[in-house]
């Protein structure tokens, strides 16, 4: 694992120390990461807030190696942070104060969306829908139409729908809902924003619909989920 700090103040980072207790973590300078990475790393990118220069570095990393997993570790949460993470191609977002359980939950979310490539043919099929996956990652808060995603991959909507299900193992709708719920869970754990704000940041424009979908898939309401996680922590 690689830790890249774009925050200019040397502080004790709880999340980083918790990582080091159980994993090998290498510190790499923002100026060196692009020349040293191979594309197979898990990168934790530390930023101050949504205005950090780290988001430009995140875009550069994703342009160099799109499959590299990058987790944004923030000091200050503001209204634009989640959207900036998604637009830049980040895979998850956690607080600098994340404890062991929150880190484990982050790893679980990352693993959920890791496609195991078992053959050259499978890898080629995954690459064929990569434009759609990138659009989803970068625009998860916005409306996502199957027709637009299919056009990005140069397929008809019908063929794209079958191909996506075949490659990812879930339907497009299920995949998008899962991505949005993963983001919502992370935001509910990390901050105290209103449920309606979390719903909007995660791409659910209707808070009532968000609550119904959340309870169906997670087993409790967003508010109950937040209370349970904070009680545990």
C-alpha positions in Angstrom: 0.0 0.0 0.0 1.1 3.5 -0.8 0.5 6.7 1.3 0.7 10.0 -0.6 0.3 13.2 1.4 -0.8 16.3 -0.3 -1.3 18.0 3.0 1.6 20.3 3.9 1.3 19.9 7.7 2.9 17.0 9.4 0.3 15.7 11.8 -0.4 12.4 13.5 -2.8 10.6 11.1 -4.9 8.0 13.0 -6.0 6.2 9.8 -2.4 5.9 8.6 -1.2 4.5 12.0 -4.0 2.0 12.1 -3.1 0.8 8.6 0.6 0.4 9.6 -0.5 -1.9 12.4 -1.7 -4.5 10.0 -0.3 -3.7 6.6 2.9 -2.6 4.9 2.6 1.1 4.1 5.1 3.0 2.0 5.3 6.8 2.0 5.7 8.2 -1.5 6.0 11.9 -2.4 3.4 13.4 -4.7 6.2 14.3 -7.1 7.4 10.7 -7.3 4.2 8.6 -7.4 3.6 8.8 -11.2 7.2 7.6 -12.0 7.2 4.8 -9.4 3.8 3.3 -9.6 3.1 0.1 -11.6 -0.7 0.3 -11.7 -1.3 -2.5 -9.2 -1.0 -0.5 -6.0 -3.6 0.6 -3.5 -3.0 4.3 -2.9 -4.2 6.3 0.0 -4.2 10.0 -1.0 -4.2 12.4 1.9 -5.9 15.8 1.1 -6.9 18.8 3.3 -10.3 19.4 1.7 -12.1 19.7 -1.7 -9.7 22.4 -2.9 -6.6 20.3 -2.5 -4.1 19.9 -5.4 -4.4 16.2 -4.6 -7.4 15.9 -7.0 -5.2 16.9 -9.9 -2.8 14.2 -8.9 -5.7 11.7 -8.6 -6.7 12.5 -12.2 -3.1 12.0 -13.3 -2.9 8.7 -11.6 -6.1 7.4 -13.1 -5.0 8.6 -16.6 -1.8 6.7 -16.2 -3.3 3.6 -14.7 -7.1 3.5 -14.7 -7.3 0.3 -12.7 -5.3 1.6 -9.8 -7.4 1.9 -6.6 -7.2 5.3 -4.9 -8.8 6.1 -1.6 -9.1 9.8 -0.7 -8.2 10.5 3.0 -9.6 13.9 4.0 -8.9 16.3 6.9 -11.8 18.6 6.4 -15.2 17.5 5.0 -17.1 20.1 3.0 -20.0 20.0 0.6 -17.9 19.5 -2.6 -15.6 16.8 -1.3 -17.6 13.7 -2.4 -18.4 15.2 -5.8 -14.7 16.1 -6.4 -13.6 12.6 -5.4 -16.1 11.0 -7.9 -15.3 13.4 -10.7 -11.5 12.8 -10.3 -12.1 9.0 -10.3 -11.5 8.2 -6.7 -12.6 4.7 -5.5 -13.5 5.6 -1.9 -13.3 8.3 0.7 -12.4 8.1 4.4 -11.5 10.4 7.2 -8.0 10.8 8.6 -9.5 9.7 11.9 -10.8 6.4 10.6 -10.4 3.5 13.0 -9.7 -0.2 12.2 -13.3 -1.1 11.6 -13.8 1.8 9.2 -10.7 0.8 7.3 -11.9 -2.7 7.1 -15.3 -1.5 5.7 -13.3 0.6 3.2 -11.5 -2.5 2.1 -14.8 -4.4 1.8 -16.2 -1.7 -0.5 -13.1 -1.7 -2.7 -13.2 -5.5 -2.9 -16.9 -5.5 -4.0 -16.0 -3.7 -7.2 -12.8 -5.5 -8.0 -13.2 -7.6 -11.1 -11.2 -10.8 -11.0 -9.7 -11.3 -14.4 -9.4 -15.0 -15.0 -8.8 -15.1 -18.8 -7.7 -12.9 -21.6 -11.2 -13.1 -23.1 -12.8 -12.0 -19.8 -10.3 -9.1 -19.5 -11.2 -8.0 -23.1 -14.9 -7.9 -22.3 -14.2 -5.9 -19.2 -12.2 -3.4 -21.2 -15.1 -3.1 -23.6 -17.4 -1.7 -20.9 -14.6 0.4 -19.3 -15.9 3.7 -20.7 -19.2 3.1 -19.0 -17.5 2.2 -15.7 -15.5 5.4 -15.8 -18.6 7.5 -16.5 -20.4 5.9 -13.6 -17.5 6.5 -11.2 -17.1 10.1 -12.3 -20.8 11.0 -12.4 -22.3 8.8 -9.6 -24.2 11.8 -8.2 -25.8 12.6 -11.6 -28.6 10.8 -13.5 -27.1 7.9 -15.4 -29.0 6.6 -18.5 -28.3 3.2 -20.0 -28.5 4.6 -23.5 -25.7 7.1 -22.8 -23.5 4.5 -21.2 -24.1 2.1 -24.2 -23.2 4.9 -26.6 -20.0 5.6 -24.8 -19.0 1.9 -25.4 -20.4 2.0 -29.0 -23.0 -0.7 -28.3 -26.8 -0.8 -28.7 -28.5 -0.5 -25.3 -29.8 -4.1 -25.6 -26.4 -5.6 -26.3 -24.7 -3.4 -23.7 -27.2 -4.5 -21.0 -26.5 -8.2 -21.7 -22.7 -7.6 -21.8 -22.6 -5.6 -18.6 -24.6 -8.2 -16.8 -22.3 -11.0 -18.1 -19.1 -9.2 -17.2 -20.0 -7.7 -13.9 -22.4 -10.4 -12.6 -25.1 -7.9 -11.8 -27.4 -5.7 -13.9 -26.5 -2.1 -14.6 -29.2 -0.8 -12.2 -27.9 -3.1 -9.4 -24.3 -2.0 -10.0 -25.2 1.7 -9.8 -27.3 1.3 -6.7 -24.5 -0.7 -5.1 -22.0 2.0 -5.9 -24.3 4.7 -4.6 -25.1 2.8 -1.4 -21.3 2.2 -0.8 -20.7 5.9 -1.1 -23.7 6.8 1.2 -22.5 4.3 3.8 -19.0 5.9 3.8 -20.5 9.4 4.1 -22.9 8.4 6.9 -20.0 7.0 8.9 -17.6 9.8 8.3 -19.7 12.9 8.9 -22.8 14.4 10.4 -24.4 15.9 7.3 -28.2 15.7 7.0 -29.6 12.5 5.5 -30.9 14.5 2.6 -27.4 15.9 1.8 -26.0 12.4 1.9 -28.7 11.2 -0.4 -27.9 14.0 -2.9 -24.2 13.4 -2.8 -24.7 9.7 -3.4 -26.9 10.3 -6.4 -30.4 9.8 -4.8 -32.4 12.9 -5.7 -35.4 11.8 -3.6 -34.6 11.2 0.1 -37.7 9.0 0.5 -36.5 6.7 -2.3 -33.0 6.8 -0.9 -34.4 5.6 2.5 -36.4 2.8 0.9 -33.5 1.5 -1.2 -31.1 1.8 1.8 -33.4 -0.1 4.1 -34.0 -2.8 1.5 -30.3 -3.4 0.8 -28.7 -2.6 4.1 -31.5 -3.7 6.5 -32.0 -0.5 8.4 -32.7 3.2 7.7 -29.8 5.6 7.0 -30.3 7.2 10.4 -30.3 3.8 12.2 -27.2 2.8 10.3 -25.4 6.0 11.4 -26.4 5.5 15.0 -25.2 1.9 15.0 -21.8 2.7 13.5 -21.3 5.6 15.9 -22.3 3.5 18.9 -19.8 0.8 17.9 -17.1 3.4 17.4 
